Amino acid sequence: MERVESIIDSYGCERHNLIAIMQDIQAEFKYLSPEVLELIAKKLNVGVAKVYSVATFYENFSLESKGKYIIKVCDGTACHVRKSQPIYNAIREHLGLKGKQKTSANGLFTLETVACLGACGLAPVVTVNDQVHSKMTPDAMIELLKQLEKEDAENG
C-alpha cells in the first residue's frame, strides 16, 4: 500500500486527478483491488461509491487480479473473419479456463478479447503484454504459450 500512497500523493491528493491516479495504480499492479479503491477514496476525501463508479464505468479498469501475461485476442471484423475465435478457444482450453474465468489457475495468464487492435492487415492478431503477434493460428498460439510457460519456469 506504500506504493499506492506514493502514487496518490504524487498527484497532490486532488480529486480531479482520480482517473489519472487509478490509471497509474493499475499500470503498476495490473488491477484495482477493493483495498486500493478504499484507500484512494480516503486519501482524496471522496466516497468509496464514487471511486467504484469510476472504476466500473471505464472498461479499461479491472477489479480482478490479472496474470503476468495479459493476452488480448482481437475479435474485430478482419480478425474474426480470419478465424480469431478458434485461437481464443485454443487458449481457453490450453489454460483450462472454465465459465467466465479469465485468469489461469497458476496466475500466469489472463485472457481477454478486444473489439479491435488496429492491425487489420496482420489479422488475426493477438497481443501478449502489448507485443503484437500477427497472422496467428491456434497451433502457433499454443506454442507461444508453452514458450512463455517454459521461460517463466526457468526464471523462477
Backbone torsions as a table, in degrees:
resi	resn	phi	psi	omega
1	MET	NA	-19.1	179.5
2	GLU	-61.1	-42.3	-179.7
3	ARG	-66.7	-38.5	178.2
4	VAL	-61.9	-45.9	179.3
5	GLU	-60.5	-39.5	-178.7
6	SER	-68.0	-33.9	176.0
7	ILE	-65.4	-47.0	179.9
8	ILE	-61.4	-45.6	-179.0
9	ASP	-62.4	-32.2	-179.0
10	SER	-65.4	-19.4	176.6
11	TYR	-98.4	10.6	177.3
12	GLY	68.8	20.2	180.0
13	CYS	53.3	34.3	-178.9
14	GLU	-89.6	129.5	-178.5
15	ARG	-57.0	-38.0	-176.5
16	HIS	-67.9	-8.2	177.4
17	ASN	-97.4	11.6	-175.1
18	LEU	-52.0	-50.8	-176.7
19	ILE	-65.0	-44.0	179.0
20	ALA	-61.7	-40.1	177.7
21	ILE	-62.0	-47.2	-179.3
22	MET	-63.8	-38.5	178.0
23	GLN	-62.8	-44.6	-179.1
24	ASP	-65.5	-41.2	179.0
25	ILE	-65.7	-43.3	178.7
26	GLN	-65.6	-37.2	178.0
27	ALA	-60.3	-35.8	-178.9
28	GLU	-77.0	-42.3	-171.8
29	PHE	-112.4	-3.5	177.6
30	LYS	73.1	-3.4	174.9
31	TYR	-165.2	172.1	179.9
32	LEU	-116.4	109.6	-179.3
33	SER	-78.6	161.1	176.7
34	PRO	-57.1	-38.4	179.6
35	GLU	-63.5	-39.7	179.4
36	VAL	-66.2	-44.8	-180.0
37	LEU	-61.6	-38.6	178.5
38	GLU	-67.2	-38.9	178.6
39	LEU	-66.3	-41.7	177.4
40	ILE	-58.5	-48.0	-179.6
41	ALA	-58.4	-44.8	-178.7
42	LYS	-63.7	-48.7	-176.3
43	LYS	-67.4	-31.3	-179.7
44	LEU	-93.0	-4.0	-179.6
45	ASN	58.0	48.6	174.8
46	VAL	-127.5	162.3	179.7
47	GLY	-68.3	147.3	177.7
48	VAL	-60.8	-36.7	179.3
49	ALA	-60.6	-37.4	178.4
50	LYS	-63.8	-44.5	-179.5
51	VAL	-65.4	-44.2	178.0
52	TYR	-62.6	-38.9	-178.6
53	SER	-64.7	-37.4	176.5
54	VAL	-67.9	-44.5	-178.2
55	ALA	-63.0	-33.6	-178.5
56	THR	-91.0	-20.3	179.1
57	PHE	-71.9	-44.7	-177.0
58	TYR	-87.5	122.2	-175.8
59	GLU	-62.1	-24.3	-176.7
60	ASN	-71.6	-20.3	-180.0
61	PHE	-85.4	141.0	179.3
62	SER	-120.6	134.3	176.6
63	LEU	-100.6	3.0	179.6
64	GLU	-112.2	143.3	177.1
65	SER	-60.4	140.8	-179.5
66	LYS	-116.4	159.4	-179.2
67	GLY	-75.6	173.0	177.6
68	LYS	-62.5	-37.2	179.3
69	TYR	-112.2	120.7	178.5
70	ILE	-102.7	114.4	-176.9
71	ILE	-100.7	125.9	177.0
72	LYS	-118.0	120.5	177.7
73	VAL	-101.1	122.4	179.2
74	CYS	-73.2	134.2	175.9
75	ASP	-125.1	27.2	173.5
76	GLY	-67.2	172.9	-174.6
77	THR	-54.2	-52.0	-177.5
78	ALA	-61.3	-44.2	-179.5
79	CYS	-69.1	-40.9	-179.7
80	HIS	-61.4	-46.5	-180.0
81	VAL	-62.9	-32.5	-179.9
82	ARG	-92.7	21.7	168.4
83	LYS	75.4	51.6	174.1
84	SER	-74.3	-28.3	-177.9
85	GLN	-61.1	-43.5	176.1
86	PRO	-61.8	-29.6	176.8
87	ILE	-67.3	-48.0	178.4
88	TYR	-57.5	-46.7	-179.7
89	ASN	-62.4	-40.7	179.4
90	ALA	-64.3	-39.4	178.2
91	ILE	-64.7	-48.4	179.2
92	ARG	-55.9	-45.1	-178.8
93	GLU	-65.6	-46.1	-179.4
94	HIS	-61.1	-39.8	-178.1
95	LEU	-83.6	-8.6	179.8
96	GLY	71.1	31.7	-179.2
97	LEU	-78.8	135.2	-179.0
98	LYS	-121.3	146.0	175.7
99	GLY	55.3	-127.6	-178.6
100	LYS	-91.1	6.1	-179.5
101	GLN	-59.8	131.9	-179.3
102	LYS	-113.3	-22.7	-176.0
103	THR	-113.7	135.6	-178.2
104	SER	-63.4	154.6	-177.1
105	ALA	-57.8	-32.9	179.7
106	ASN	-81.7	-1.2	177.4
107	GLY	74.4	10.5	-175.5
108	LEU	-83.9	-37.4	-173.9
109	PHE	-125.3	143.0	169.5
110	THR	-123.7	130.6	-177.5
111	LEU	-108.9	128.5	179.0
112	GLU	-134.8	156.7	169.3
113	THR	-110.7	150.1	177.1
114	VAL	-130.9	152.4	-177.1
115	ALA	-68.3	-35.8	179.0
116	CYS	-165.2	136.2	175.6
117	LEU	-101.7	-1.7	176.2
118	GLY	75.0	24.0	179.5
119	ALA	-128.7	49.8	-171.8
120	CYS	-58.8	-33.9	179.9
121	GLY	-69.0	-13.8	-178.4
122	LEU	-105.7	9.7	-172.9
123	ALA	-60.8	148.6	-5.7
124	PRO	-78.6	143.5	-173.5
125	VAL	-116.4	140.9	174.4
126	VAL	-131.7	141.4	170.9
127	THR	-114.1	146.4	172.0
128	VAL	-124.4	113.7	-174.1
129	ASN	49.3	45.9	176.2
130	ASP	70.0	6.0	173.0
131	GLN	-88.5	125.1	-174.6
132	VAL	-80.6	134.0	174.4
133	HIS	-122.7	112.1	-172.7
134	SER	-97.4	162.3	177.8
135	LYS	46.1	45.9	-175.3
136	MET	-73.5	151.7	173.8
137	THR	-127.8	162.4	176.7
138	PRO	-57.0	-44.7	-179.3
139	ASP	-63.8	-43.3	179.4
140	ALA	-64.2	-36.1	179.6
141	MET	-66.7	-42.4	179.2
142	ILE	-63.8	-39.9	177.0
143	GLU	-62.0	-41.1	177.6
144	LEU	-63.0	-43.7	178.2
145	LEU	-61.0	-43.7	179.2
146	LYS	-62.8	-39.5	178.1
147	GLN	-63.6	-43.8	179.0
148	LEU	-65.3	-39.9	177.5
149	GLU	-63.0	-42.0	179.8
150	LYS	-64.9	-46.2	179.0
151	GLU	-60.9	-41.3	179.9
152	ASP	-64.9	-41.3	178.7
153	ALA	-64.0	-39.3	-179.7
154	GLU	-68.9	-34.0	-178.5
155	ASN	-88.1	-3.1	174.0
156	GLY	58.6	NA	NA
